Amino acid sequence: DPLARALRVDKMTIAALTATLELYRDPKSALRHIPALSMLTASAESIRARCETIVTNLRAEGTPVGVVSSEASVGAGAFPTTTIPSFALAFDTDAASVETKLRHGDRPVIGRIADDRLLLDLRSVQPAHDAFLADAIKRSLG
């Protein structure tokens, strides 16, 4: 059957699955190497600290931004409506305009608008990318 041949599992798929499952054998290793797990298990306080660092950086450049508590969606098929506590960067001035500028920047940044503010929840950003995010915001709004 041509469809069965097209969909059969090859050596590369088995190798990738094996490597992923090996990570799960050691929970500490899984939290370090699987981005979704590290994002889901990060403490709200660690996210708040990251937000405050970025806010300090952006305010030094004249960008009006603050930190607000947020609820992040876990999402996915198993948890479509589950939320977890988080923190976000909040832009209070003309949320739609700021959202458009960030989305159309050289490095697009996607957020969500809630209560007339643009929110960028850092739970969905890996800590290693915080500097890139701050730079993209500066470039788009600068």
ROKERO-137655 format. One record per atom (N, C-alpha, C, O): residue number from 1; atom name; x, y, z. Coordinates in pm, whole numbers, plus 50000, padded with zeros to 5 digits. Example, Ala and Ser with C-alpha at 12.3 -4.5 7.8 and 13.67 -1.06 7.14 Angstrom:
BEGIN
+-----+------+-------+-------+-------+
: seq : atom :    xx :    yy :    zz :
+-----+------+-------+-------+-------+
:   1 :    N : 51319 : 49431 : 50780 :
:   1 :   CA : 51230 : 49550 : 50780 :
:   1 :    C : 51320 : 49670 : 50780 :
:   1 :    O : 51424 : 49668 : 50846 :
:   2 :    N : 51285 : 49775 : 50708 :
:   2 :   CA : 51367 : 49894 : 50714 :
:   2 :    C : 51290 : 50003 : 50787 :
:   2 :    O : 51341 : 50114 : 50804 :
+-----+------+-------+-------+-------+
This chain:
BEGIN
+-----+------+-------+-------+-------+
: seq : atom :    xx :    yy :    zz :
+-----+------+-------+-------+-------+
:   1 :    N : 50084 : 49882 : 50000 :
:   1 :   CA : 50000 : 50000 : 50000 :
:   1 :    C : 50089 : 50125 : 50000 :
:   1 :    O : 50171 : 50140 : 50091 :
:   2 :    N : 50077 : 50214 : 49901 :
:   2 :   CA : 50162 : 50333 : 49893 :
:   2 :    C : 50150 : 50425 : 50015 :
:   2 :    O : 50249 : 50486 : 50057 :
:   3 :    N : 50030 : 50435 : 50073 :
:   3 :   CA : 50012 : 50520 : 50190 :
:   3 :    C : 50088 : 50464 : 50310 :
:   3 :    O : 50153 : 50539 : 50383 :
:   4 :    N : 50082 : 50336 : 50331 :
:   4 :   CA : 50156 : 50272 : 50441 :
:   4 :    C : 50306 : 50293 : 50420 :
:   4 :    O : 50378 : 50316 : 50517 :
:   5 :    N : 50351 : 50284 : 50299 :
:   5 :   CA : 50494 : 50305 : 50270 :
:   5 :    C : 50534 : 50450 : 50300 :
:   5 :    O : 50642 : 50474 : 50354 :
:   6 :    N : 50449 : 50544 : 50266 :
:   6 :   CA : 50480 : 50685 : 50289 :
:   6 :    C : 50481 : 50719 : 50437 :
:   6 :    O : 50557 : 50806 : 50480 :
:   7 :    N : 50398 : 50652 : 50516 :
:   7 :   CA : 50384 : 50686 : 50658 :
:   7 :    C : 50464 : 50595 : 50751 :
:   7 :    O : 50458 : 50612 : 50873 :
:   8 :    N : 50539 : 50500 : 50697 :
:   8 :   CA : 50610 : 50408 : 50786 :
:   8 :    C : 50720 : 50480 : 50863 :
:   8 :    O : 50774 : 50581 : 50818 :
:   9 :    N : 50750 : 50428 : 50978 :
:   9 :   CA : 50851 : 50486 : 51065 :
:   9 :    C : 50988 : 50442 : 51016 :
:   9 :    O : 51015 : 50323 : 50998 :
:  10 :    N : 51076 : 50541 : 50994 :
:  10 :   CA : 51210 : 50510 : 50947 :
:  10 :    C : 51311 : 50519 : 51062 :
:  10 :    O : 51274 : 50548 : 51175 :
:  11 :    N : 51437 : 50495 : 51032 :
:  11 :   CA : 51542 : 50494 : 51135 :
:  11 :    C : 51558 : 50630 : 51203 :
:  11 :    O : 51584 : 50637 : 51323 :
:  12 :    N : 51543 : 50737 : 51128 :
:  12 :   CA : 51558 : 50871 : 51187 :
:  12 :    C : 51446 : 50900 : 51287 :
:  12 :    O : 51471 : 50958 : 51392 :
:  13 :    N : 51324 : 50861 : 51254 :
:  13 :   CA : 51212 : 50881 : 51345 :
:  13 :    C : 51232 : 50801 : 51472 :
:  13 :    O : 51207 : 50851 : 51582 :
:  14 :    N : 51275 : 50679 : 51459 :
:  14 :   CA : 51300 : 50595 : 51576 :
:  14 :    C : 51413 : 50654 : 51660 :
:  14 :    O : 51404 : 50653 : 51783 :
:  15 :    N : 51519 : 50704 : 51597 :
:  15 :   CA : 51631 : 50764 : 51671 :
:  15 :    C : 51585 : 50889 : 51746 :
:  15 :    O : 51623 : 50909 : 51861 :
:  16 :    N : 51504 : 50972 : 51683 :
:  16 :   CA : 51455 : 51093 : 51749 :
:  16 :    C : 51364 : 51057 : 51866 :
:  16 :    O : 51375 : 51118 : 51973 :
:  17 :    N : 51277 : 50961 : 51848 :
:  17 :   CA : 51189 : 50918 : 51956 :
:  17 :    C : 51269 : 50859 : 52071 :
:  17 :    O : 51238 : 50885 : 52188 :
:  18 :    N : 51370 : 50780 : 52040 :
:  18 :   CA : 51456 : 50721 : 52143 :
:  18 :    C : 51527 : 50829 : 52223 :
:  18 :    O : 51531 : 50822 : 52346 :
:  19 :    N : 51583 : 50928 : 52155 :
:  19 :   CA : 51653 : 51036 : 52224 :
:  19 :    C : 51559 : 51114 : 52316 :
:  19 :    O : 51597 : 51149 : 52428 :
:  20 :    N : 51438 : 51140 : 52270 :
:  20 :   CA : 51341 : 51212 : 52352 :
:  20 :    C : 51301 : 51130 : 52474 :
:  20 :    O : 51296 : 51182 : 52585 :
:  21 :    N : 51273 : 51004 : 52455 :
:  21 :   CA : 51234 : 50918 : 52566 :
:  21 :    C : 51347 : 50901 : 52667 :
:  21 :    O : 51323 : 50888 : 52787 :
:  22 :    N : 51471 : 50901 : 52619 :
:  22 :   CA : 51587 : 50893 : 52710 :
:  22 :    C : 51591 : 51015 : 52802 :
:  22 :    O : 51625 : 51002 : 52920 :
:  23 :    N : 51555 : 51132 : 52750 :
:  23 :   CA : 51552 : 51252 : 52834 :
:  23 :    C : 51452 : 51237 : 52948 :
:  23 :    O : 51478 : 51282 : 53060 :
:  24 :    N : 51339 : 51175 : 52920 :
:  24 :   CA : 51235 : 51160 : 53021 :
:  24 :    C : 51274 : 51061 : 53132 :
:  24 :    O : 51211 : 51062 : 53238 :
:  25 :    N : 51374 : 50978 : 53110 :
:  25 :   CA : 51415 : 50884 : 53213 :
:  25 :    C : 51476 : 50955 : 53334 :
:  25 :    O : 51470 : 50906 : 53446 :
:  26 :    N : 51536 : 51074 : 53309 :
:  26 :   CA : 51594 : 51154 : 53417 :
:  26 :    C : 51516 : 51285 : 53423 :
:  26 :    O : 51537 : 51374 : 53340 :
:  27 :    N : 51427 : 51299 : 53521 :
:  27 :   CA : 51341 : 51419 : 53526 :
:  27 :    C : 51419 : 51551 : 53527 :
:  27 :    O : 51376 : 51647 : 53464 :
:  28 :    N : 51533 : 51558 : 53597 :
:  28 :   CA : 51610 : 51682 : 53600 :
:  28 :    C : 51664 : 51715 : 53462 :
:  28 :    O : 51665 : 51831 : 53421 :
:  29 :    N : 51708 : 51614 : 53390 :
:  29 :   CA : 51756 : 51634 : 53253 :
:  29 :    C : 51641 : 51677 : 53162 :
:  29 :    O : 51659 : 51764 : 53076 :
:  30 :    N : 51526 : 51617 : 53181 :
:  30 :   CA : 51410 : 51653 : 53098 :
:  30 :    C : 51373 : 51799 : 53118 :
:  30 :    O : 51345 : 51870 : 53021 :
:  31 :    N : 51374 : 51846 : 53243 :
:  31 :   CA : 51340 : 51986 : 53270 :
:  31 :    C : 51440 : 52083 : 53207 :
:  31 :    O : 51403 : 52193 : 53168 :
:  32 :    N : 51565 : 52041 : 53198 :
:  32 :   CA : 51668 : 52128 : 53138 :
:  32 :    C : 51662 : 52129 : 52986 :
:  32 :    O : 51687 : 52232 : 52923 :
:  33 :    N : 51630 : 52014 : 52926 :
:  33 :   CA : 51644 : 52000 : 52781 :
:  33 :    C : 51515 : 52004 : 52701 :
:  33 :    O : 51519 : 52017 : 52578 :
:  34 :    N : 51402 : 51994 : 52766 :
:  34 :   CA : 51275 : 51998 : 52693 :
:  34 :    C : 51210 : 52133 : 52724 :
:  34 :    O : 51157 : 52153 : 52834 :
:  35 :    N : 51213 : 52226 : 52627 :
:  35 :   CA : 51166 : 52362 : 52653 :
:  35 :    C : 51025 : 52370 : 52711 :
:  35 :    O : 51001 : 52449 : 52803 :
:  36 :    N : 50932 : 52293 : 52661 :
:  36 :   CA : 50794 : 52301 : 52711 :
:  36 :    C : 50788 : 52264 : 52859 :
:  36 :    O : 50715 : 52328 : 52935 :
:  37 :    N : 50862 : 52164 : 52900 :
:  37 :   CA : 50862 : 52125 : 53042 :
:  37 :    C : 50924 : 52233 : 53130 :
:  37 :    O : 50873 : 52263 : 53237 :
:  38 :    N : 51034 : 52291 : 53083 :
:  38 :   CA : 51097 : 52395 : 53164 :
:  38 :    C : 51008 : 52519 : 53174 :
:  38 :    O : 51005 : 52585 : 53278 :
:  39 :    N : 50935 : 52550 : 53068 :
:  39 :   CA : 50844 : 52665 : 53073 :
:  39 :    C : 50726 : 52639 : 53166 :
:  39 :    O : 50685 : 52727 : 53241 :
:  40 :    N : 50672 : 52518 : 53161 :
:  40 :   CA : 50556 : 52484 : 53243 :
:  40 :    C : 50591 : 52477 : 53391 :
:  40 :    O : 50507 : 52506 : 53476 :
:  41 :    N : 50713 : 52439 : 53424 :
:  41 :   CA : 50750 : 52420 : 53564 :
:  41 :    C : 50825 : 52539 : 53624 :
:  41 :    O : 50860 : 52535 : 53742 :
:  42 :    N : 50850 : 52641 : 53546 :
:  42 :   CA : 50919 : 52760 : 53600 :
:  42 :    C : 50831 : 52825 : 53707 :
:  42 :    O : 50709 : 52831 : 53692 :
:  43 :    N : 50893 : 52873 : 53813 :
:  43 :   CA : 50814 : 52938 : 53918 :
:  43 :    C : 50769 : 53076 : 53870 :
:  43 :    O : 50836 : 53142 : 53791 :
:  44 :    N : 50654 : 53117 : 53919 :
:  44 :   CA : 50603 : 53249 : 53884 :
:  44 :    C : 50702 : 53357 : 53928 :
:  44 :    O : 50720 : 53457 : 53858 :
:  45 :    N : 50765 : 53338 : 54043 :
:  45 :   CA : 50861 : 53438 : 54093 :
:  45 :    C : 50983 : 53450 : 54002 :
:  45 :    O : 51034 : 53561 : 53984 :
:  46 :    N : 51029 : 53340 : 53944 :
:  46 :   CA : 51143 : 53350 : 53852 :
:  46 :    C : 51103 : 53425 : 53726 :
:  46 :    O : 51184 : 53498 : 53669 :
:  47 :    N : 50979 : 53408 : 53683 :
:  47 :   CA : 50931 : 53480 : 53565 :
:  47 :    C : 50916 : 53628 : 53598 :
:  47 :    O : 50950 : 53714 : 53516 :
:  48 :    N : 50867 : 53659 : 53718 :
:  48 :   CA : 50856 : 53800 : 53759 :
:  48 :    C : 50994 : 53866 : 53761 :
:  48 :    O : 51008 : 53980 : 53717 :
:  49 :    N : 51093 : 53797 : 53812 :
:  49 :   CA : 51229 : 53853 : 53816 :
:  49 :    C : 51281 : 53879 : 53675 :
:  49 :    O : 51345 : 53982 : 53651 :
:  50 :    N : 51255 : 53790 : 53583 :
:  50 :   CA : 51296 : 53811 : 53443 :
:  50 :    C : 51225 : 53932 : 53384 :
:  50 :    O : 51286 : 54013 : 53314 :
:  51 :    N : 51094 : 53944 : 53413 :
:  51 :   CA : 51016 : 54059 : 53365 :
:  51 :    C : 51077 : 54189 : 53417 :
:  51 :    O : 51094 : 54285 : 53342 :
:  52 :    N : 51108 : 54192 : 53545 :
:  52 :   CA : 51162 : 54314 : 53606 :
:  52 :    C : 51296 : 54353 : 53544 :
:  52 :    O : 51324 : 54472 : 53526 :
:  53 :    N : 51379 : 54255 : 53512 :
:  53 :   CA : 51507 : 54283 : 53446 :
:  53 :    C : 51484 : 54346 : 53309 :
:  53 :    O : 51550 : 54444 : 53274 :
:  54 :    N : 51392 : 54290 : 53233 :
:  54 :   CA : 51363 : 54344 : 53099 :
:  54 :    C : 51301 : 54483 : 53111 :
:  54 :    O : 51336 : 54572 : 53033 :
:  55 :    N : 51211 : 54503 : 53206 :
:  55 :   CA : 51147 : 54634 : 53225 :
:  55 :    C : 51252 : 54739 : 53259 :
:  55 :    O : 51248 : 54849 : 53204 :
:  56 :    N : 51345 : 54708 : 53346 :
:  56 :   CA : 51451 : 54802 : 53382 :
:  56 :    C : 51530 : 54840 : 53257 :
:  56 :    O : 51562 : 54957 : 53236 :
:  57 :    N : 51561 : 54742 : 53176 :
:  57 :   CA : 51635 : 54764 : 53051 :
:  57 :    C : 51556 : 54852 : 52955 :
:  57 :    O : 51611 : 54946 : 52897 :
:  58 :    N : 51428 : 54823 : 52937 :
:  58 :   CA : 51345 : 54898 : 52842 :
:  58 :    C : 51316 : 55040 : 52891 :
:  58 :    O : 51317 : 55134 : 52812 :
:  59 :    N : 51290 : 55055 : 53020 :
:  59 :   CA : 51263 : 55189 : 53073 :
:  59 :    C : 51386 : 55279 : 53061 :
:  59 :    O : 51372 : 55400 : 53042 :
:  60 :    N : 51504 : 55222 : 53071 :
:  60 :   CA : 51627 : 55300 : 53053 :
:  60 :    C : 51634 : 55357 : 52912 :
:  60 :    O : 51699 : 55459 : 52890 :
:  61 :    N : 51568 : 55292 : 52818 :
:  61 :   CA : 51563 : 55338 : 52679 :
:  61 :    C : 51441 : 55425 : 52652 :
:  61 :    O : 51421 : 55470 : 52539 :
:  62 :    N : 51358 : 55448 : 52754 :
:  62 :   CA : 51242 : 55534 : 52738 :
:  62 :    C : 51114 : 55462 : 52698 :
:  62 :    O : 51016 : 55527 : 52661 :
:  63 :    N : 51113 : 55329 : 52704 :
:  63 :   CA : 50993 : 55254 : 52669 :
:  63 :    C : 50903 : 55241 : 52791 :
:  63 :    O : 50945 : 55188 : 52893 :
:  64 :    N : 50777 : 55290 : 52782 :
:  64 :   CA : 50685 : 55279 : 52895 :
:  64 :    C : 50629 : 55136 : 52905 :
:  64 :    O : 50543 : 55097 : 52826 :
:  65 :    N : 50676 : 55062 : 53001 :
:  65 :   CA : 50635 : 54923 : 53019 :
:  65 :    C : 50637 : 54890 : 53167 :
:  65 :    O : 50714 : 54948 : 53243 :
:  66 :    N : 50554 : 54796 : 53208 :
:  66 :   CA : 50549 : 54754 : 53347 :
:  66 :    C : 50537 : 54603 : 53357 :
:  66 :    O : 50539 : 54533 : 53256 :
:  67 :    N : 50526 : 54555 : 53479 :
:  67 :   CA : 50511 : 54412 : 53505 :
:  67 :    C : 50374 : 54391 : 53572 :
:  67 :    O : 50339 : 54462 : 53666 :
:  68 :    N : 50299 : 54294 : 53522 :
:  68 :   CA : 50170 : 54260 : 53582 :
:  68 :    C : 50160 : 54109 : 53601 :
:  68 :    O : 50224 : 54031 : 53529 :
:  69 :    N : 50079 : 54069 : 53698 :
:  69 :   CA : 50055 : 53925 : 53714 :
:  69 :    C : 49968 : 53879 : 53597 :
:  69 :    O : 49891 : 53957 : 53541 :
:  70 :    N : 49982 : 53754 : 53563 :
:  70 :   CA : 49914 : 53701 : 53445 :
:  70 :    C : 49880 : 53555 : 53471 :
:  70 :    O : 49927 : 53494 : 53567 :
:  71 :    N : 49798 : 53501 : 53386 :
:  71 :   CA : 49771 : 53357 : 53386 :
:  71 :    C : 49807 : 53305 : 53249 :
:  71 :    O : 49754 : 53350 : 53148 :
:  72 :    N : 49898 : 53208 : 53247 :
:  72 :   CA : 49941 : 53149 : 53121 :
:  72 :    C : 49856 : 53025 : 53092 :
:  72 :    O : 49820 : 52951 : 53184 :
:  73 :    N : 49826 : 53005 : 52968 :
:  73 :   CA : 49749 : 52886 : 52928 :
:  73 :    C : 49844 : 52770 : 52907 :
:  73 :    O : 49947 : 52783 : 52840 :
:  74 :    N : 49810 : 52657 : 52963 :
:  74 :   CA : 49889 : 52537 : 52940 :
:  74 :    C : 49862 : 52490 : 52798 :
:  74 :    O : 49955 : 52455 : 52725 :
:  75 :    N : 49736 : 52489 : 52760 :
:  75 :   CA : 49699 : 52455 : 52624 :
:  75 :    C : 49717 : 52308 : 52592 :
:  75 :    O : 49716 : 52223 : 52681 :
:  76 :    N : 49732 : 52279 : 52466 :
:  76 :   CA : 49750 : 52144 : 52412 :
:  76 :    C : 49622 : 52062 : 52429 :
:  76 :    O : 49525 : 52107 : 52491 :
:  77 :    N : 49623 : 51944 : 52373 :
:  77 :   CA : 49504 : 51860 : 52375 :
:  77 :    C : 49463 : 51812 : 52512 :
:  77 :    O : 49344 : 51798 : 52540 :
:  78 :    N : 49561 : 51787 : 52600 :
:  78 :   CA : 49528 : 51732 : 52731 :
:  78 :    C : 49482 : 51838 : 52831 :
:  78 :    O : 49407 : 51807 : 52924 :
:  79 :    N : 49525 : 51964 : 52812 :
:  79 :   CA : 49494 : 52071 : 52907 :
:  79 :    C : 49446 : 52198 : 52836 :
:  79 :    O : 49508 : 52303 : 52853 :
:  80 :    N : 49341 : 52191 : 52759 :
:  80 :   CA : 49302 : 52308 : 52678 :
:  80 :    C : 49259 : 52431 : 52757 :
:  80 :    O : 49271 : 52543 : 52707 :
:  81 :    N : 49210 : 52412 : 52879 :
:  81 :   CA : 49161 : 52528 : 52955 :
:  81 :    C : 49237 : 52552 : 53085 :
:  81 :    O : 49201 : 52641 : 53162 :
:  82 :    N : 49341 : 52476 : 53110 :
:  82 :   CA : 49418 : 52490 : 53234 :
:  82 :    C : 49509 : 52612 : 53226 :
:  82 :    O : 49573 : 52636 : 53124 :
:  83 :    N : 49514 : 52689 : 53335 :
:  83 :   CA : 49604 : 52804 : 53341 :
:  83 :    C : 49696 : 52789 : 53462 :
:  83 :    O : 49665 : 52718 : 53557 :
:  84 :    N : 49811 : 52858 : 53455 :
:  84 :   CA : 49905 : 52860 : 53566 :
:  84 :    C : 49949 : 53004 : 53590 :
:  84 :    O : 49954 : 53083 : 53496 :
:  85 :    N : 49981 : 53039 : 53715 :
:  85 :   CA : 50022 : 53176 : 53746 :
:  85 :    C : 50150 : 53214 : 53673 :
:  85 :    O : 50241 : 53133 : 53658 :
:  86 :    N : 50155 : 53339 : 53630 :
:  86 :   CA : 50272 : 53386 : 53558 :
:  86 :    C : 50281 : 53537 : 53574 :
:  86 :    O : 50204 : 53597 : 53649 :
:  87 :    N : 50376 : 53598 : 53503 :
:  87 :   CA : 50390 : 53743 : 53498 :
:  87 :    C : 50417 : 53782 : 53354 :
:  87 :    O : 50468 : 53703 : 53274 :
:  88 :    N : 50382 : 53907 : 53323 :
:  88 :   CA : 50396 : 53954 : 53185 :
:  88 :    C : 50445 : 54098 : 53181 :
:  88 :    O : 50427 : 54174 : 53276 :
:  89 :    N : 50508 : 54132 : 53069 :
:  89 :   CA : 50538 : 54272 : 53039 :
:  89 :    C : 50407 : 54334 : 52994 :
:  89 :    O : 50333 : 54273 : 52917 :
:  90 :    N : 50376 : 54454 : 53042 :
:  90 :   CA : 50250 : 54519 : 53008 :
:  90 :    C : 50275 : 54656 : 52948 :
:  90 :    O : 50345 : 54739 : 53006 :
:  91 :    N : 50218 : 54679 : 52831 :
:  91 :   CA : 50227 : 54808 : 52761 :
:  91 :    C : 50089 : 54872 : 52770 :
:  91 :    O : 49994 : 54823 : 52708 :
:  92 :    N : 50077 : 54980 : 52846 :
:  92 :   CA : 49948 : 55042 : 52871 :
:  92 :    C : 49906 : 55143 : 52763 :
:  92 :    O : 49788 : 55176 : 52752 :
:  93 :    N : 50000 : 55191 : 52685 :
:  93 :   CA : 49969 : 55295 : 52587 :
:  93 :    C : 49928 : 55235 : 52454 :
:  93 :    O : 50005 : 55162 : 52393 :
:  94 :    N : 49809 : 55265 : 52408 :
:  94 :   CA : 49755 : 55223 : 52279 :
:  94 :    C : 49796 : 55081 : 52241 :
:  94 :    O : 49880 : 55060 : 52153 :
:  95 :    N : 49737 : 54985 : 52308 :
:  95 :   CA : 49774 : 54844 : 52294 :
:  95 :    C : 49773 : 54798 : 52149 :
:  95 :    O : 49864 : 54725 : 52107 :
:  96 :    N : 49673 : 54837 : 52071 :
:  96 :   CA : 49663 : 54792 : 51932 :
:  96 :    C : 49780 : 54844 : 51849 :
:  96 :    O : 49834 : 54771 : 51765 :
:  97 :    N : 49819 : 54968 : 51870 :
:  97 :   CA : 49930 : 55025 : 51795 :
:  97 :    C : 50062 : 54958 : 51833 :
:  97 :    O : 50142 : 54924 : 51745 :
:  98 :    N : 50083 : 54938 : 51961 :
:  98 :   CA : 50206 : 54872 : 52007 :
:  98 :    C : 50211 : 54729 : 51953 :
:  98 :    O : 50316 : 54683 : 51908 :
:  99 :    N : 50098 : 54659 : 51958 :
:  99 :   CA : 50091 : 54522 : 51907 :
:  99 :    C : 50127 : 54517 : 51759 :
:  99 :    O : 50200 : 54428 : 51716 :
: 100 :    N : 50075 : 54611 : 51682 :
: 100 :   CA : 50103 : 54615 : 51539 :
: 100 :    C : 50252 : 54641 : 51513 :
: 100 :    O : 50312 : 54574 : 51429 :
: 101 :    N : 50309 : 54737 : 51585 :
: 101 :   CA : 50452 : 54767 : 51568 :
: 101 :    C : 50539 : 54647 : 51603 :
: 101 :    O : 50634 : 54617 : 51531 :
: 102 :    N : 50506 : 54578 : 51711 :
: 102 :   CA : 50586 : 54462 : 51751 :
: 102 :    C : 50571 : 54347 : 51651 :
: 102 :    O : 50668 : 54280 : 51617 :
: 103 :    N : 50449 : 54326 : 51605 :
: 103 :   CA : 50424 : 54216 : 51511 :
: 103 :    C : 50492 : 54239 : 51377 :
: 103 :    O : 50531 : 54143 : 51310 :
: 104 :    N : 50505 : 54366 : 51336 :
: 104 :   CA : 50562 : 54397 : 51205 :
: 104 :    C : 50711 : 54434 : 51213 :
: 104 :    O : 50767 : 54478 : 51112 :
: 105 :    N : 50773 : 54419 : 51326 :
: 105 :   CA : 50914 : 54452 : 51341 :
: 105 :    C : 51004 : 54354 : 51267 :
: 105 :    O : 50958 : 54252 : 51217 :
: 106 :    N : 51134 : 54387 : 51262 :
: 106 :   CA : 51232 : 54298 : 51199 :
: 106 :    C : 51230 : 54160 : 51263 :
: 106 :    O : 51244 : 54058 : 51196 :
: 107 :    N : 51212 : 54159 : 51394 :
: 107 :   CA : 51197 : 54035 : 51470 :
: 107 :    C : 51058 : 54039 : 51531 :
: 107 :    O : 51039 : 54097 : 51638 :
: 108 :    N : 50959 : 53980 : 51465 :
: 108 :   CA : 50822 : 53990 : 51513 :
: 108 :    C : 50805 : 53938 : 51656 :
: 108 :    O : 50862 : 53836 : 51694 :
: 109 :    N : 50727 : 54012 : 51734 :
: 109 :   CA : 50695 : 53975 : 51871 :
: 109 :    C : 50542 : 53967 : 51879 :
: 109 :    O : 50472 : 54062 : 51842 :
: 110 :    N : 50493 : 53853 : 51927 :
: 110 :   CA : 50349 : 53831 : 51934 :
: 110 :    C : 50306 : 53830 : 52081 :
: 110 :    O : 50363 : 53757 : 52162 :
: 111 :    N : 50207 : 53911 : 52113 :
: 111 :   CA : 50154 : 53916 : 52249 :
: 111 :    C : 50003 : 53901 : 52245 :
: 111 :    O : 49946 : 53858 : 52145 :
: 112 :    N : 49941 : 53938 : 52355 :
: 112 :   CA : 49794 : 53935 : 52359 :
: 112 :    C : 49744 : 54062 : 52425 :
: 112 :    O : 49810 : 54119 : 52512 :
: 113 :    N : 49627 : 54105 : 52383 :
: 113 :   CA : 49567 : 54226 : 52440 :
: 113 :    C : 49462 : 54183 : 52541 :
: 113 :    O : 49372 : 54105 : 52511 :
: 114 :    N : 49475 : 54237 : 52663 :
: 114 :   CA : 49378 : 54211 : 52770 :
: 114 :    C : 49365 : 54337 : 52853 :
: 114 :    O : 49465 : 54399 : 52889 :
: 115 :    N : 49243 : 54376 : 52883 :
: 115 :   CA : 49215 : 54496 : 52963 :
: 115 :    C : 49285 : 54620 : 52905 :
: 115 :    O : 49343 : 54700 : 52978 :
: 116 :    N : 49278 : 54634 : 52774 :
: 116 :   CA : 49337 : 54749 : 52702 :
: 116 :    C : 49488 : 54761 : 52720 :
: 116 :    O : 49543 : 54871 : 52709 :
: 117 :    N : 49555 : 54650 : 52746 :
: 117 :   CA : 49701 : 54647 : 52756 :
: 117 :    C : 49754 : 54535 : 52669 :
: 117 :    O : 49691 : 54430 : 52656 :
: 118 :    N : 49870 : 54558 : 52610 :
: 118 :   CA : 49939 : 54450 : 52539 :
: 118 :    C : 50024 : 54377 : 52642 :
: 118 :    O : 50103 : 54438 : 52713 :
: 119 :    N : 50007 : 54245 : 52649 :
: 119 :   CA : 50081 : 54163 : 52744 :
: 119 :    C : 50174 : 54067 : 52672 :
: 119 :    O : 50135 : 54003 : 52574 :
: 120 :    N : 50296 : 54059 : 52721 :
: 120 :   CA : 50393 : 53961 : 52672 :
: 120 :    C : 50430 : 53874 : 52791 :
: 120 :    O : 50511 : 53913 : 52876 :
: 121 :    N : 50371 : 53756 : 52798 :
: 121 :   CA : 50393 : 53665 : 52910 :
: 121 :    C : 50525 : 53592 : 52889 :
: 121 :    O : 50543 : 53523 : 52788 :
: 122 :    N : 50617 : 53608 : 52983 :
: 122 :   CA : 50749 : 53548 : 52967 :
: 122 :    C : 50752 : 53398 : 52994 :
: 122 :    O : 50856 : 53336 : 52975 :
: 123 :    N : 50642 : 53340 : 53037 :
: 123 :   CA : 50641 : 53194 : 53054 :
: 123 :    C : 50661 : 53126 : 52919 :
: 123 :    O : 50708 : 53013 : 52913 :
: 124 :    N : 50624 : 53194 : 52812 :
: 124 :   CA : 50637 : 53135 : 52679 :
: 124 :    C : 50768 : 53174 : 52609 :
: 124 :    O : 50784 : 53151 : 52490 :
: 125 :    N : 50860 : 53233 : 52685 :
: 125 :   CA : 50990 : 53273 : 52630 :
: 125 :    C : 51099 : 53203 : 52712 :
: 125 :    O : 51097 : 53208 : 52835 :
: 126 :    N : 51192 : 53139 : 52644 :
: 126 :   CA : 51302 : 53076 : 52715 :
: 126 :    C : 51392 : 53185 : 52773 :
: 126 :    O : 51416 : 53286 : 52707 :
: 127 :    N : 51443 : 53166 : 52894 :
: 127 :   CA : 51528 : 53268 : 52957 :
: 127 :    C : 51646 : 53310 : 52869 :
: 127 :    O : 51687 : 53427 : 52873 :
: 128 :    N : 51700 : 53220 : 52793 :
: 128 :   CA : 51813 : 53253 : 52706 :
: 128 :    C : 51775 : 53353 : 52597 :
: 128 :    O : 51862 : 53414 : 52536 :
: 129 :    N : 51645 : 53371 : 52574 :
: 129 :   CA : 51599 : 53462 : 52469 :
: 129 :    C : 51553 : 53597 : 52522 :
: 129 :    O : 51505 : 53680 : 52445 :
: 130 :    N : 51566 : 53621 : 52652 :
: 130 :   CA : 51520 : 53747 : 52710 :
: 130 :    C : 51587 : 53868 : 52646 :
: 130 :    O : 51520 : 53967 : 52616 :
: 131 :    N : 51718 : 53861 : 52624 :
: 131 :   CA : 51790 : 53974 : 52564 :
: 131 :    C : 51744 : 53997 : 52420 :
: 131 :    O : 51732 : 54112 : 52376 :
: 132 :    N : 51717 : 53890 : 52347 :
: 132 :   CA : 51667 : 53904 : 52210 :
: 132 :    C : 51530 : 53968 : 52209 :
: 132 :    O : 51500 : 54052 : 52123 :
: 133 :    N : 51445 : 53930 : 52305 :
: 133 :   CA : 51312 : 53989 : 52315 :
: 133 :    C : 51322 : 54137 : 52346 :
: 133 :    O : 51256 : 54218 : 52281 :
: 134 :    N : 51404 : 54174 : 52444 :
: 134 :   CA : 51419 : 54316 : 52478 :
: 134 :    C : 51469 : 54394 : 52359 :
: 134 :    O : 51422 : 54505 : 52332 :
: 135 :    N : 51565 : 54338 : 52286 :
: 135 :   CA : 51619 : 54407 : 52169 :
: 135 :    C : 51512 : 54422 : 52060 :
: 135 :    O : 51502 : 54527 : 51997 :
: 136 :    N : 51433 : 54318 : 52038 :
: 136 :   CA : 51327 : 54326 : 51936 :
: 136 :    C : 51224 : 54432 : 51974 :
: 136 :    O : 51175 : 54504 : 51887 :
: 137 :    N : 51192 : 54442 : 52102 :
: 137 :   CA : 51097 : 54545 : 52148 :
: 137 :    C : 51156 : 54683 : 52124 :
: 137 :    O : 51087 : 54771 : 52073 :
: 138 :    N : 51282 : 54703 : 52162 :
: 138 :   CA : 51348 : 54833 : 52142 :
: 138 :    C : 51348 : 54872 : 51995 :
: 138 :    O : 51317 : 54986 : 51960 :
: 139 :    N : 51382 : 54777 : 51909 :
: 139 :   CA : 51389 : 54807 : 51765 :
: 139 :    C : 51252 : 54841 : 51708 :
: 139 :    O : 51239 : 54932 : 51627 :
: 140 :    N : 51151 : 54768 : 51751 :
: 140 :   CA : 51017 : 54790 : 51697 :
: 140 :    C : 50953 : 54918 : 51746 :
: 140 :    O : 50882 : 54985 : 51672 :
: 141 :    N : 50978 : 54952 : 51872 :
: 141 :   CA : 50913 : 55069 : 51931 :
: 141 :    C : 51003 : 55191 : 51933 :
: 141 :    O : 50957 : 55302 : 51959 :
: 142 :    N : 51132 : 55171 : 51906 :
: 142 :   CA : 51231 : 55280 : 51915 :
: 142 :    C : 51209 : 55386 : 51816 :
: 142 :    O : 51284 : 55484 : 51812 :
+-----+------+-------+-------+-------+
